[in-house]
């Protein structure tokens, strides 16, 4: 089965999905849906408003649109016509998004795999797996070293900031504690530090630093360090989007400790998010082919559906 | 739902499953089935030959019997009467075992989750997940530091060996290569060493060492070190059953490297194998309750079924 894919949105995520669809044997790209008339791509480009006209040409539609407003406003309208996959990442509204997508997908015989990517996504899977193994699990998630988009945006809104990025870095001492089974009391705040790189005029720097480190919620409770760098240094060292993190679970079993650890080190956050999204897009198309309907979290998708290989092949080749 | 559990076999694995069933809120132990008339346990003990009489009292039967002969000979007879979970670990015969269990379980409206534990089991899941993320993944599995039961048995069969254990240790240089994305050419042989601890009379030691390091398949292709220790030292340092390992996958995404790593560090191999088995036992009971039938590999079991929490709770509490 070749899976015919459509992409909505052509930012970093949409472009990374396009790359993967073209690189993978079992997918073919039907086209990209955008509000813009022209895009810098060899793929066919269609107005997003016309997407429904192509519902019979597409097995799975990748919703590469923003979590802040686009997904809540637009995702259900795509689920009406298509089997979809998204990377909605607002943890506090997952249940709401799932319910909305489930209702529309079910009514239209489609599948919607929601909240893919790595957190939510692969980290959610490993949190649930780790917690399921022990009577009294101790679990910690650490993020970084990685570029935090939301915090970088916040930094850039401080007056006088010409360019700015924020990296979240887990404290090694906190990771060590979690690995040793002593992660119980660790808070997100005390186990991460925030490092900010900014381009700004000399005269503004003291005020900018003060405004950042005292910014409520975003920075105030954290150990925050602000570095001022030249435009050249910023251009050279701070244009990437690395990220990653750790889900560490420990438990006692008759007095014997066990440690279960899942970690990611990613040179490009959007590229890896796309990689997870595409694997779950493959699963979405297969779930639909198996005549399932409705919304699925990553926790409901059996792992064999992520793979290009058949289950039989995986058993025969020793993967199982 | 409280899950009523039965256990067949009362070796290390069966005892560890008993401990977990008693420690977890959502299970209760019906009893243990054994060929022995009395066991050192507070649980009810029944003759294994009578197990079928209790089929209506048990939601899931844990088959804590050996992979070498017991599982191939006996597992289908249990699948005739019970929803089962096993830790069959012969990678080359997984497909055969799956087919045999599927046929019997299906004919009798039962579920059989096969080949749980950590390898096969959690490692299988992470191999498939990692390979599904990249167009050209590079993946390595490393085992250890851990006690290898099969190799320890082989060592103990050498004439003159009074006590003996064998540990498998992954080479740090090989792990580093895999993490750096250079794991392509690593063989299992060159990326692991074997360390043997033996109690034997002085006069026998040279011959024993020679017989071990030249033992075909088991030791001959590996970097093997044999240490002779006193009975006291052996008793103090080599009575445990630690194990663990790593599944490391890397891939390139538009020129950006991503590393996905899953690792285990276990003070007690049988206790952790039991922990994975019990989580999949929970899933087996739920699959049956949802009116599914037949055999399942760990790759076919959606992760939310492993957890005591409901899917709704997991979404509400931010696990997803």
Contacts between the chains, C-beta under 8 A, distances in Angstrom:
chain1	res1	chain2	res2	distance
A	16	B	253	6.9
A	16	B	254	6.7
A	19	B	253	7.3
A	19	B	254	5.3
A	20	B	135	6.8
A	20	B	253	7.4
A	23	B	135	4.1
A	24	B	135	5.6
A	91	B	318	4.7
A	91	B	320	7.1
A	92	B	318	6.9
A	94	B	315	4.9
A	94	B	318	7.9
A	94	B	320	4.9
A	95	B	312	7.0
A	95	B	315	4.1
A	95	B	316	5.6
A	98	B	315	6.3
A	115	B	320	6.0
A	120	B	320	5.3
A	122	B	129	7.3
A	122	B	260	7.7
A	124	B	319	6.1
A	124	B	320	4.6
A	125	B	129	8.0
A	125	B	303	5.5
A	126	B	262	7.9
A	127	B	319	5.2
A	128	B	303	5.2
A	128	B	304	6.6
A	128	B	306	6.8
A	128	B	307	5.4
A	128	B	314	6.4
A	128	B	319	6.0
A	129	B	122	7.3
A	129	B	125	8.0
A	129	B	303	6.0
A	129	B	306	6.6
A	131	B	307	6.5
A	131	B	309	7.8
A	131	B	319	7.6
A	132	B	279	4.5
A	132	B	282	7.5
A	132	B	303	7.9
A	132	B	306	3.9
A	132	B	307	4.7
A	132	B	308	7.3
A	133	B	272	7.7
A	133	B	275	4.6
A	133	B	276	6.4
A	133	B	279	5.7
A	134	B	275	6.3
A	135	B	20	6.8
A	135	B	23	4.0
A	135	B	24	5.6
A	244	B	259	8.0
A	251	B	275	7.3
A	253	B	16	6.9
A	253	B	19	7.3
A	253	B	20	7.4
A	253	B	268	6.3
A	253	B	271	3.8
A	253	B	272	6.5
A	253	B	274	7.4
A	253	B	275	5.8
A	254	B	16	6.7
A	254	B	19	5.3
A	254	B	268	7.1
A	254	B	271	5.6
A	256	B	266	7.5
A	256	B	267	3.9
A	256	B	268	3.6
A	256	B	271	5.1
A	256	B	272	8.0
A	257	B	267	5.0
A	258	B	264	7.1
A	258	B	265	7.3
A	258	B	266	4.8
A	258	B	267	6.7
A	258	B	268	7.5
A	258	B	271	7.2
A	258	B	272	4.7
A	258	B	275	6.9
A	259	B	244	7.9
A	259	B	263	7.9
A	259	B	264	6.9
A	259	B	265	4.3
A	259	B	266	7.6
A	260	B	122	7.7
A	260	B	263	7.9
A	260	B	264	5.9
A	261	B	261	7.7
A	261	B	262	7.2
A	261	B	263	4.9
A	261	B	264	7.7
A	261	B	265	7.8
A	262	B	126	7.9
A	262	B	261	7.2
A	262	B	262	5.2
A	263	B	259	7.9
A	263	B	260	7.9
A	263	B	261	4.9
A	263	B	263	7.9
A	264	B	258	7.1
A	264	B	259	6.9
A	264	B	260	5.9
A	264	B	261	7.7
A	265	B	258	7.3
A	265	B	259	4.4
A	265	B	261	7.8
A	266	B	256	7.5
A	266	B	258	4.8
A	266	B	259	7.6
A	267	B	256	3.9
A	267	B	257	5.0
A	267	B	258	6.7
A	268	B	253	6.4
A	268	B	254	7.1
A	268	B	256	3.6
A	268	B	258	7.5
A	271	B	253	3.8
A	271	B	254	5.6
A	271	B	256	5.1
A	271	B	258	7.1
A	272	B	133	7.7
A	272	B	253	6.5
A	272	B	256	8.0
A	272	B	258	4.7
A	274	B	253	7.4
A	275	B	133	4.6
A	275	B	134	6.4
A	275	B	251	7.3
A	275	B	253	5.9
A	275	B	258	7.0
A	276	B	133	6.4
A	279	B	132	4.5
A	279	B	133	5.7
A	282	B	132	7.5
A	297	B	304	7.4
A	297	B	311	7.0
A	297	B	315	7.0
A	297	B	320	5.5
A	298	B	303	7.8
A	298	B	320	7.5
A	299	B	302	6.4
A	299	B	303	4.7
A	299	B	304	4.0
A	299	B	311	6.6
A	299	B	314	6.7
A	299	B	320	6.6
A	300	B	302	4.7
A	300	B	303	7.9
A	300	B	304	5.9
A	300	B	311	7.1
A	301	B	302	6.5
A	302	B	299	6.4
A	302	B	300	4.7
A	302	B	301	6.5
A	302	B	302	5.4
A	303	B	125	5.5
A	303	B	128	5.2
A	303	B	129	6.0
A	303	B	132	7.9
A	303	B	298	7.8
A	303	B	299	4.7
A	303	B	300	7.9
A	304	B	128	6.6
A	304	B	297	7.4
A	304	B	299	4.0
A	304	B	300	5.9
A	306	B	128	6.8
A	306	B	129	6.5
A	306	B	132	3.9
A	307	B	128	5.3
A	307	B	131	6.5
A	307	B	132	4.6
A	308	B	132	7.3
A	309	B	131	7.8
A	311	B	297	7.0
A	311	B	299	6.6
A	311	B	300	7.1
A	312	B	95	7.0
A	314	B	128	6.4
A	314	B	299	6.7
A	315	B	94	4.9
A	315	B	95	4.1
A	315	B	98	6.3
A	315	B	297	7.0
A	316	B	95	5.6
A	318	B	91	4.7
A	318	B	92	6.9
A	318	B	94	7.9
A	319	B	124	6.1
A	319	B	127	5.2
A	319	B	128	6.0
A	319	B	131	7.6
A	320	B	91	7.1
A	320	B	94	4.9
A	320	B	115	6.1
A	320	B	120	5.3
A	320	B	124	4.6
A	320	B	297	5.5
A	320	B	298	7.5
A	320	B	299	6.6
